[in-house]
Amino acid sequence: MQQIINFIIRNKTFLLFLLLFSISILFTIQSHSYHKSKFINSANFLTGGIYNSLNNISDYFNLKSQNELLAEENKKLKSLLYNTKNNKDSTYIDSISFNNNYKLITGNILRNNYSQTNNILLIDKGKKDSIKQDFGVITSKGILGIIDETSSNYATVVSILNTTSKISVQLKKTNHFGSLVWNGKSPNIIQLIDVEKIAPVIEGDTIITSGRSSIFPKGIPVGTIKDFKLDAAENYYEINVALFNDMTNIEHVYIIENLDTDEITNLLNTN
């Protein structure tokens, strides 16, 4: 402490000069709009550069997990290609190219929320990328949410971890379907309701999208049945589904556009 006091006494003239100089700069910035704007722009440039550098560092250290994810996805695609029937067979249908009414657009998550009751995500695609309201959003592992609002360069996504979300899904082994909802508790567990009690529900079975809306095609993975019970009236099952997606760790996404949406909507509106 004594050393600090001695330092101040020895350099009091210089320290007083720095103090007065700083005050004069502050007054100059506050009283002149030009200087103020230059200062703010410089500060934004500096903080923006730091933030961008930190993001780049984070992305670098995350490369291993992202490469593992891409490798797993490539493995699945190769498995589809190598295990299809010979296309010389007259009964052969190429499942990859047959359904041409869906278009996929790649994107990235800029903000991921999963701890609220009504979670909204932000992605780096918007109107200039032809993104519109009610487009589906998925990852390589499964369903993620539905586009809500769009701007020129960005869009918000109503996550499946949102208590207002309701998506039609089904048991993979049968055509028994219900609604996917969320009770606002665990980000790893989601609920499936309205499945009739005659359905053969078994723990560990896979849940997929039903294709009963124009948003998601049939067959997109959701998760597996963790446990289940009948509701109070004992007419329908209440099922807990363990999600395939780790909703706390999402970066790359696919936005799904159904090219037949307008035709389907117009047809339904005529009735």
Buried (B, 14 or more C-beta within 10 A) or exposed (E): EEEEEEEEEEEEEEEEEEEEEEEEEEEEBEEEEEEEEEBEEEEEEEEEEEEEEEEEEEEEEEEEEEEEBEEEBEEEEEEEEEEBEEEEEEEEEEEEEEEEEEEEBEBEBEEBBBEEEBBBBBBBBBEEBEBBEBBBBBBBBBBBBBBBEBEEEBBBBBBBBBEEBEBBBBBBEEEBBBBBBBEEEBBBBBBBBBBEEEBEBEEEBBBBBBBEBBBBBBEBBBBBBBEBEEEEEEEBBBBBBBBBBEBEEBBBBBBBBBEEBEEEEEEEEEE
